Amino acid sequence: MLLTVSHLSKSFGSQPVLRDISCGLAAGQVLAVLGRSGGGKTTLLKILAGLETPDAGMVLLDGHDLRPVPPNERQLVYLYQEPLLFPHLTVFENVAFGLRIRQVAKAEITQRVGEMLAELDLGAHAQKAPHQLSGGQRQRVSFGRALIIRPRLLLLDEPFGNLDAQTRADMQQLFLRVSRQHQITSLFVTHDSREALTVGTHFGYLDRGILTSFPSVREFVQDPRTSIAAELSFWESIQQTALREKI
Amino acid sequence: MPFRLPKLLLGSYGLLVVGLPLAGLAYALLGSVGLAGPLAAGCTGRYWLALGHDTSLLYAALYSAAVAGAVLLLSVGLALALVLGAQASLRRGPLLGLLYVPLLMPTLVMAFYLFQLLSRAGWLARVSYQAGLTGRLEDFPELVQDAAGVGIVLAQVLLTFPFLALLFQAIYQESRLDDYYQLTRTLGASAGQFRRRVALPLLLRRAAPTLLLSAVATLGAYDIPLLLGRPYPQMLSVYLTTRLQRFDLRELPAAYLAGFVVAGGLLVLLVLALRTIRRHAL
């Protein structure tokens, strides 16, 4: 297992946010965690990233305890719902940020950033400012900025939540392609069951601080809490009604 | 229906904020060439020619620029250090409220307060004498009405730094720099790298127009340099006022000329600086 989370708990004051959470993630897998707002999804990701401290429990990465490791040494990138691009830097410099702070040689930065921008279809926008880009393009720059440092684990907090339906679908496909190509391990949090099914290889449901992991897609779909079965039967009933009216 | 300002009101306001200063500038220009003023004797270029030999205006301008630069540097440095180094204190506790206190003080009150505190006959000098740290009046360092303008700089910093700290704090929150901090940490940046590469450029570029106006306000400050400065060197406002208030009316054209040069120069500087800032605006 690349990531092992065991018995993780966290409370804010008297309010428990995460209750005895355990899960694992092997290299190359995408764990899609479905859940409603306020269920503890963001807190879980922030604890993994080192931005919050757990009250109890253990987080292991490749068998090493992550608790004493500061966020900037974990190589786990946390992506927000908004792209949060640096407004004073160009697209090129936004993507190059992680390399510049690691003092990578100039020539290597130029080459790697150029390749990343081409891969994300952003080559023509390299010298633009973030405010000159569309929502989808901004999110792609944010991806590029994270991927260029070759993170061991990507933590995505509803990254496409602010995009329109079409751009969102395009970004999901882009995420799938790039994830497979770079063999990226991710924990993808969303409140959209369709998005979870599209991007995930493994599935979980987080509600009121309790995480349920599903051994297969079938069980994830059939669990009444995910509402996927109910949605399917709704569409089936619509289809049958339409067919009856046609006859 | 959207509210539209009546044309007459708009025109009157425009006249007040643009027309009258421009009229004053034109009057000063006419005065400097002998075409306006109580003793105007016809068109002459002698006051402009004499300007080349008079270094007092240049010294006043350089002295003012040095004071304004020092005030801006110190105030920006202190405000940034506070906002980037004491976020927790600024969000909880009385610090934020205390920053408003100096802003409520009129500049003349601040100048009097510092004069009472720092002059050779002031409170600090008396305390140091009683404590045996100084034996004579001259042993206490000149902190007000000194040649280097320490008193002026100190008073201006005490007024400017809290204002800039509040401005930077508002930009910090509005720009979501806390979220940027967390993001850059997971991208591998240390706290110092976040400050240098993200927070500082963002805060300074967003605050640039206000920093420029603050420097111009210091450059034109009057009350504080009048009370805490020396007769020589003088800051621009004091220098100009002194020249305009002389009893000899024959000196008025030279004073008009100095006023015109200073106002015109400042306007040109302001336009150039604002254009540069706008080009790099976020």
Interface residues (C-beta under 8 A of the other chain):
Chain A: K46 A49 G50 L51 P70 P71 N72 E73 R74 Q75 L76 V77 Y78 Y80 L84 F86 P87 H88 F97 G98 R100 I101 R102 R145 A146 I149 L155
Chain B: S175 R176 D179 Y180 Q182 L183 T184 R185 T186 L187 G188 A189 S190 Q193 R197 V198 P201 L202 R205 L282
